[in-house]
Amino acid sequence: MIPESFIQELLNRVDVVDVIDKSVPLKKAGANYSACCPFHNEKSPSFTVSPTKQFYHCFGCGAHGTAIGFVMEYQGLSFVEAIQDLAKMAGLTVPQEAYDPAKPAPKVVVGLQESLQQAANFYKAELKKSQRAIDYLKARGLSGQVAAKFQIGYAPAAWQNLQSIFPHYENEALTVAGLVVENDQGRRYDRFRDRIMFPIHDQKGQVIGFGGRVIDPEDTPKYYNSPETPLFQKSHELYGLFLARRAIRDAGRALVVEGYMDVVALAQFGIEYAVAALGTATTPYHITKLMRQTDEVVFCFDGDNAGLTAAWRAAMSALPALTDGLKLSFLFLPKEHDPDSYVREFGKEKFEAEVKVAMPLSQFILKHLSENNSLQSQEDRVRFLNEAEPILQLITAPRSAMFLRKKVAELAQLSAEEMQSLLKLPSLNKTPLNVRPKLTRTTLSMQKRYCLMLLMQPAMASRDDLSWAEGDSVEDILLQQTIETCLNHPHSKPVVIMRELENRVDAKVLSELERELNVLDETLDMALELAGARRQLHDAYVQKKEGILLAQISEKPLSALTENERTLLKSLGNKPSQNRA
């Protein structure tokens, strides 16, 4: 484990501008630096880097983060690897907190992500002990290097293997994380047994789930995924995307295949830009994620009926997310092949040649609609239009929609105007929906405003402020924790304070604060802004307290009031009205 204190020191030492400039040349733009975003294709720069805040932010695709986040995202490194890379740059040695087995295990609830990472480490270690599992992977043509890259492991056949690394095997976190199953009789056992294990990573490189593949072909099911958890939603994640991001940007395309072994086998042959859906059809979420990496997505399916059905589902799921700058294509392999077997028989060059001539989305749609329709009779053409109408309704990208509508009209032997009058299709003159996240500005609460100013100048935090920073709402807690953190880290950069707040405040309100920090105008007089926010918060606190006291005093008869209460009541009555000019 890497101590949190070291991570904070590292973030204080490294300069996010220097880190990013080594990979993406930056240009000075006022107080900040700018460049074209490395995480999506654009012609004019919308990617900014702030030396003061130590954050990067893209106004186009919404990518943002710290120096650590950039190294992970751009180079495809895990969190630990990114820390080691930055430490080398800063001339620091990464300390390790070693686990002492002689000491009793701490009686704490194990976190979900920590549980999954420990399980991943266990499965990797078990793979080295299982000659049967190693032989299986070798027979599939996988090298040790590729297995290590994808952190492939093995879950032994026994029922409670994970009990050896989780002394508190009954911990609820293990069932929530999908590692342990509890039956109706209350007996607990490992979910994955006698399977090759494929860890599934999120965009930060953290393990959020697993896919398990059988070794014995007689066992079922062939693939077994983690269940839905707070960390893992199948419809949102793509296997291999974290590792493939650099290769996707270099190749200019992403390849979507059906299985884990397809992704790994293609990587073995140098095709490292492949990802896979996790036992579910491709969703608009998947398309949106891929659009942040590239403007070309190729779906690769087996040429059998199951493959054609999966391809059609993928096409229909992609239509709502389609933009005019995105190229979607479909590659159908011979019926006897999947990507794994095809690349082994024919090699990388032949496979990539097929990828480059994959069928465009519009051609695939028209082929599917007319495949069992001769379009010879009036009835044929009516059926064709009826089947095309719901598809055309899904496409909001104006140019793509226009060309497809024109082709559909030609096949139906109608003019574009005639077809438009017959079908209920959305107008193409409206601004198309943008699937990329837009930055929306909301009115900032005074608590958040004050916290923003403190992040920019933590040395101005005052312990006196804690006397009036009270309340139990998420924003009140944010205010209290920000003041305390700034008092403890008066000379730290905003990025360090934000990291310290991660485990102390509500994730949603912290995310909102980070978004506001990214777009904060650095030309403001921060000291003046802070003084104004502090005064308003203090006045609001005093007014609230006075209101409570006044309500308490008003309930007493005048004769029962103490001298102090009479004086207070008189002073409150003499105060000018808040609404008076």
GUKOLRO-514683 format. One line per 4 residues: for each residue z, x, y of C-alpha. Coordinates in steps of 0.001 Angstrom, whole numbers, plus 500000, padded with zeros to 6 digits. Example, Ala and Ser with C-alpha at 12.3 -4.5 7.8 and 13.67 -1.06 7.14 Angstrom:
% GUKOLRO-514683
507800/512300/495500; 507140/513670/498940
This chain:
% GUKOLRO-514683
500000/500000/500000; 499186/501203/503527; 502133/500742/505916; 501507/498242/508704
502892/500737/511231; 500071/503156/510347; 497408/500477/510788; 498778/499717/514254
498845/503411/515152; 495256/503765/513938; 494071/500835/516078; 495808/502408/519073
494152/505779/518363; 490520/504846/517667; 488186/503522/520337; 486079/500577/519186
483300/501713/521556; 483048/505119/519830; 483199/503515/516373; 480384/501049/517052
478249/503441/519103; 477874/505722/516070; 476024/502915/514257; 474673/500729/517074
473758/502533/520338; 475596/500817/523198; 474648/500526/526855; 477115/500213/529738
477128/496697/531167; 479759/496386/533896; 483238/496796/532447; 481915/496417/528888
479127/497723/526647; 476288/495744/525116; 473602/495916/522420; 471469/493662/520252
473732/492230/517568; 473602/494183/514277; 474625/491067/512342; 471682/488813/513212
468183/489295/514542; 467812/488893/518311; 465582/490245/521069; 467982/490186/524025
471507/491660/523782; 474333/489182/523225; 476679/491639/521467; 479433/492971/523750
482164/495553/523190; 485262/495692/525380; 487009/499082/525730; 490015/497330/527324
490519/494643/524712; 489203/496811/521836; 487220/493862/520467; 483537/493300/519804
482026/489852/520190; 478544/488342/519729; 477760/485299/521855; 474775/484540/519610
476198/484327/516092; 479927/484375/516849; 480687/487641/515025; 483798/489296/516430
486628/491594/515457; 488255/494999/515707; 487120/498508/514840; 488369/497897/511288
486439/494641/511048; 483245/496262/512319; 483345/499072/509764; 483957/496563/506974
481197/494213/508140; 478565/496822/509011; 479126/499320/506220; 480200/496836/503554
483520/498593/502940; 486751/497086/501690; 489776/496938/504004; 491345/500041/502455
488059/501967/502575; 487608/501040/506244; 491121/502272/507051; 490407/505568/505285
487075/505961/507086; 488608/505361/510529; 491594/507580/509746; 489233/510462/508940
487467/509849/512260; 490814/509946/514108; 492060/513013/512198; 494875/511096/510522
496094/511101/506929; 496583/507676/505388; 500150/507394/504053; 500841/505376/500935
503895/503311/500126; 504317/503956/496409; 505744/501292/494133; 508891/502451/492350
509175/500755/488927; 512835/501811/488722; 513688/499489/491586; 514053/495778/490829
511132/493650/491931; 511828/491990/495278; 512578/488292/494963; 509870/487031/497286
507071/484541/496872; 503921/486474/496107; 501086/485619/498494; 497830/484187/497165
495597/487048/498272; 498087/489676/497096; 498285/487948/493694; 494508/487959/493336
494225/491612/494325; 496912/492630/491845; 495109/490678/489137; 491808/492383/490042
493472/495799/489719; 494912/494772/486359; 491546/493578/485015; 489842/496816/486133
492464/498869/484328; 492113/496740/481186; 488347/497280/481093; 488917/501004/480603
491106/500216/477569; 488662/497831/475865; 485850/499603/473999; 484444/496189/473045
484083/495175/476705; 482654/498589/477630; 480097/498376/474812; 479068/494926/475980
478396/496132/479532; 476523/499185/478260; 474395/496945/476059; 473530/494971/479190
472410/498251/480754; 475187/498588/483327; 476352/502021/484430; 479968/502841/485143
479020/503420/488779; 477683/499885/489254; 480615/498365/487338; 482980/500242/489653
481056/499144/492765; 481426/495472/491836; 485017/496083/490602; 484195/494517/487246
487128/494150/484883; 488196/492615/481601; 490773/489909/480838; 492287/490565/477371
492424/487821/474770; 496222/487273/474741; 497727/484216/476412; 500078/485786/478995
498679/489209/479912; 499438/488788/483630; 503151/488543/482873; 503139/492351/482588
502324/492729/486315; 503996/489577/487650; 507690/489640/486641; 508007/486189/488242
505309/484660/486039; 506607/481186/486871; 505808/481747/490563; 503873/478790/491967
501529/481143/493847; 499943/482187/490535; 498927/478606/489728; 497776/477901/493295
495651/481079/493187; 494056/479848/489950; 495315/482746/487830; 497734/480770/485669
497428/477308/484113; 500326/474995/483229; 499765/472383/480509; 501360/468952/480147
504245/470443/478166; 505059/472879/480993; 503769/475944/479092; 502103/478531/481338
499271/480817/480290; 496509/482948/481851; 493411/481039/482934; 491054/483914/482007
491181/485355/478490; 488712/487607/476650; 486197/487578/479478; 484323/490082/481622
485806/489559/485080; 483801/489512/488320; 485984/489490/491462; 484695/487269/494276
485220/488669/497782; 485361/487048/501194; 483665/488498/504263; 486602/490895/504765
486238/492309/501265; 489412/490627/500010; 489511/489123/496510; 489631/485323/496772
488696/484315/493225; 487078/485325/489935; 484175/484541/487703; 484688/485200/484001
481835/485660/481496; 482270/485429/477741; 481497/488425/475512; 481069/486431/472317
477956/484219/472731; 479622/481554/470566; 482410/481043/473102; 482145/478384/475796
481768/477899/478650; 479504/480886/479267; 480777/481271/482845; 484188/480160/484059
485100/480282/487758; 488392/480128/489623; 489248/476588/490728; 489169/475504/494363
492123/477061/496212; 493224/477449/499847; 491314/480774/499822; 488309/479852/497711
485806/477005/498163; 482789/477369/495883; 480421/475600/498252; 481193/478140/501010
481037/481469/499150; 478255/483622/497702; 478935/486180/494995; 478036/489712/496071
477465/488955/499776; 480178/491315/500981; 478590/494240/499122; 475003/493190/499860
475183/492855/503654; 473996/496374/504480; 471129/496173/501956; 470131/492715/503251
469812/494052/506787; 467887/497119/505591; 465485/495081/503432; 465100/492314/506006
465675/489647/503365; 468287/488139/501053; 467572/487196/497445; 469533/484257/496000
469806/484241/492190; 471734/482072/489747; 474296/484307/488003; 476723/487193/488436
474913/489340/485891; 471623/488844/487748; 473210/490242/490929; 474752/493202/489134
471665/493977/487023; 469388/493931/490078; 471783/496300/491876; 471573/498613/488853
467816/498874/489549; 468249/499464/493282; 467727/495850/494403; 471027/495493/496219
470254/492552/498510; 470859/489847/495881; 473644/487222/495968; 474490/484245/493753
475887/480755/494263; 479152/480203/492416; 478402/477589/489806; 477191/475106/492391
473941/474251/494130; 473045/476170/497267; 474615/474465/500300; 473946/474484/504075
477070/476675/504360; 475369/479300/502183; 472208/479163/504286; 474183/479509/507510
476040/482548/506134; 472788/484203/505101; 471194/483463/508485; 473812/485701/510068
472417/488570/508019; 468655/487968/507937; 465787/485635/508857; 464225/485661/505380
465801/484142/502263; 464090/484147/498871; 465433/481912/496083; 464754/483233/492584
464905/480840/489619; 463899/480740/485994; 460539/479044/485465; 461920/476419/483042
462791/472819/483921; 466405/473701/484731; 465212/476388/487145; 462775/474007/488858
465529/471402/489242; 467922/473988/490718; 465196/475192/493095; 464558/471669/494375
468282/471118/494987; 468409/474412/496894; 465414/473395/499022; 466938/470026/499927
470284/471643/500781; 468546/474168/503023; 466549/471679/505087; 469359/470597/507499
470072/474279/508289; 466412/475240/508697; 465381/476828/512009; 461933/477838/513200
462840/481513/512930; 463980/481292/509301; 461587/481941/506408; 462576/480369/503085
460600/481143/499906; 460874/480385/496180; 460148/482787/493335; 459724/481344/489846
459883/483801/486949; 458156/483244/483588; 460067/480780/481387; 461265/483499/479005
462823/485577/481810; 465702/485583/484244; 466057/488256/487000; 468178/490420/484689
465626/490534/481851; 462587/490662/484154; 463705/493718/486115; 464615/495525/482870
461181/494900/481344; 458975/495391/484402; 461089/497483/486806; 461979/497328/490488
458476/497778/491942; 456982/494877/489981; 459950/492608/490708; 459830/493291/494453
456068/492719/494476; 456759/489232/493112; 459464/488675/495741; 456997/489453/498544
454521/486786/497375; 457142/484086/496717; 456094/480489/497480; 456947/479353/501056
459263/476352/501431; 456574/474047/502848; 454209/474846/499969; 456977/474242/497426
457817/470850/498949; 454179/469695/498979; 453622/470989/495451; 456698/469128/494206
455693/465860/495912; 452115/465919/494642; 452739/467445/491199; 452741/464102/489357
450720/462215/491927; 446918/462379/491991; 446823/460825/495496; 443649/459004/494458
444655/455415/495117; 446286/453639/498004; 449360/453070/495837; 449559/456808/495084
449523/457655/498772; 452154/454997/499584; 454454/456458/496914; 453775/459941/498295
454784/458836/501820; 457898/457063/500528; 459038/460237/498757; 458157/462461/501733
459943/460364/504371; 463598/461281/503543; 462594/464952/503291; 460877/464944/506686
463936/463261/508187; 466126/466221/507185; 464115/468839/509092; 465221/469269/512716
463394/472554/513444; 460556/471309/515732; 457706/473669/514750; 458464/473644/511036
458748/469864/511064; 455491/469429/513014; 453386/471542/510641; 454838/469883/507544
454295/466396/509003; 450678/467282/509786; 450083/468448/506197; 451750/465351/504729
449581/463139/506939; 446426/464939/505779; 447316/464467/502110; 448040/460778/502743
444716/460504/504606; 446392/459388/507829; 446403/460713/511363; 449672/462200/512613
450047/459224/514992; 449514/456708/512180; 452090/458399/509985; 454594/458599/512850
454239/454861/513446; 454772/454108/509745; 457741/456385/509066; 461135/456505/510740
461157/460156/511798; 463342/461782/514471; 461696/462840/517719; 460792/466518/517867
461217/466667/521644; 464989/466715/521341; 466857/469990/521331; 467266/470980/517671
470687/471303/516164; 471909/474879/516135; 473607/475768/512869; 475168/478867/514353
478583/478318/515906; 478584/477664/519622; 481324/478839/521922; 482997/475819/523467
485404/476291/526330; 488426/474056/526632; 491079/473839/529309; 493662/476493/528557
497305/475505/528298; 499639/477470/530559; 501279/479017/527475; 497968/480432/526246
497030/481597/529736; 500299/483470/530056; 499846/484999/526584; 496328/486188/527493
497639/487966/530579; 500439/489579/528550; 497951/490830/525946; 496057/492620/528707
499239/494165/530177; 502077/494052/527613; 504273/496373/529695; 504820/493481/532124
506656/491376/529539; 510192/490518/530626; 513137/489775/528372; 514291/487229/530972
511245/485147/530078; 512694/484482/526624; 515478/482463/528271; 513003/479763/529354
510285/480211/526701; 511652/477614/524330; 510328/474733/522261; 509075/474331/518718
505392/473433/519173; 502780/475910/517886; 501989/476968/521470; 505679/477418/522321
506076/479626/519231; 502965/481568/520267; 504533/482141/523691; 507860/483297/522266
506307/485608/519683; 503856/487111/522195; 506673/487955/524612; 508758/489546/521833
505795/491495/520440; 504845/492803/523896; 508458/493850/524500; 508370/495820/521227
504871/497264/521867; 504643/497666/525657; 501940/500358/525523; 499763/498948/522746
496203/497701/523034; 495530/493932/522847; 494045/494353/519369; 497325/495796/518035
499419/492988/519487; 497035/490410/518036; 497375/492003/514610; 501171/491941/514903
501026/488224/515723; 498955/487360/512627; 501945/486711/510381; 504092/485137/513089
502117/482279/514586; 499832/479448/513519; 496440/480824/512402; 494449/478170/514277
496174/478695/517628; 495876/482484/517206; 492157/482127/516487; 491782/480072/519673
493653/482744/521618; 491396/485470/520203; 488293/483479/521159; 489574/483155/524736
490442/486853/524800; 486863/487713/523823; 485432/485860/526824; 488201/486655/529335
486886/487912/532683; 488245/491451/532991; 487641/491544/536759; 490569/489177/537316
493732/490459/538978; 495806/490333/535788; 499133/490982/537542; 498532/488145/539999
497389/485813/537203; 500448/486704/535130; 502828/486078/538040; 501233/482692/538693
501384/481628/535051; 504979/482823/534748; 506008/480860/537854; 504357/477662/536642
505895/477939/533177; 509340/478634/534661; 509053/475718/537101; 508005/473413/534255
511032/474573/532242; 513433/473963/535157; 511914/470554/535843; 512271/469572/532195
515909/470695/532105; 516690/468851/535327; 515090/465716/533921; 517282/465914/530810
520435/466459/532919; 519526/463646/535292; 519028/461279/532355; 522423/462263/530937
524194/461858/534307; 522516/458502/535037; 524083/457039/531877; 527599/457718/533215
529396/455514/535759; 529714/457153/539197; 533505/457336/538890; 533216/459359/535657
531090/462131/537196; 532591/465588/537657; 532333/467361/540986; 529606/469650/539628
527627/466669/538349; 527934/464936/541759; 526661/468105/543485; 523757/468419/541017
522845/464749/541436; 522884/465156/545220; 520732/468317/545113; 518161/466643/542844
518042/463623/545111; 517355/465823/548156; 514448/467651/546487; 511025/466852/547969
508771/464795/545707; 506264/466748/543620; 503573/464360/544843; 504440/464741/548540
501985/466746/550714
